[in-house]
Amino acid sequence: MRKVLTFTEEELAWIKKNARRVRRRAHAAFCQTFERTDVSLSNFNTLCKRNGWMTGRTGHYKKGSIPATKGKKMPYNANRARTQFKKGQTPHNTKYLGHERVSVDGYVETSIDKVNPHTGFLRRYVLKHKYLWEKQNGPVPEDMCLKCLDANRLNTDPSNWEPIPRGALPFLNGHRGPNYNAAAEQVRPAILTLAKLKYTRGQKARGKPASSSLPSNH
């Protein structure tokens, strides 16, 4: 059975009086003063916390306090100097204008000179294929999206992307029709045409207009 530690009134009074001292030193002084070899530092800390006898130290600088190193020049250290940034040097992972990355969905994103509306940063990432296509053809209507023709999303050439109604996408992903990306190259144009026809027929059956038509690149 685990032994329960007990303390005399004198011992508790001493601990409370010295609670603001560094715990390790206070514990050592307590054990020496009262000849207690059964009280570990962990026991000592737990007792203080349980009774609310805190050191008063938070580890934070108080507002308005001055760091001890302010105005002091860091002594030269050859090993540290090797890894320090030099004046005018930029980090290796700097996201410069035109920087590209691949999203988790496999699309290429590029950094353009446009303010990010979410962060206010002077550059933002956009889908490269859409950015290039719109530079050549104008904005893609809201009810349409760009479909990758060769199933290679890394191919961002505008000629590889065709605007189609968003409502036609379910007929291309293998759920309500053939899987366009998994199909052979020679049958993909037929699958795409069939998907557009199914979408248009469905819209007419509901008495709704089909999405805006845009000129194909082919």
Secondary structure, DSSP 8 states (H G I E B T S, - for coil): --------HHHHHHHHHTTTS-HHHHHHHHHHHHT-SS--HHHHHHHHHHHT---S--SS--TT---TTTT------HHHHHHS--TT---TT---TT-EEE-TTS-EEEEESS--TTT--S-EEEEHHHHHHHHHH----TTEEEEESSS-TT---GGGEEEEEGGGGGGTBSSSS-BTTTS-GGGHHHHHHHHHHHHHHHHHHTT-----------
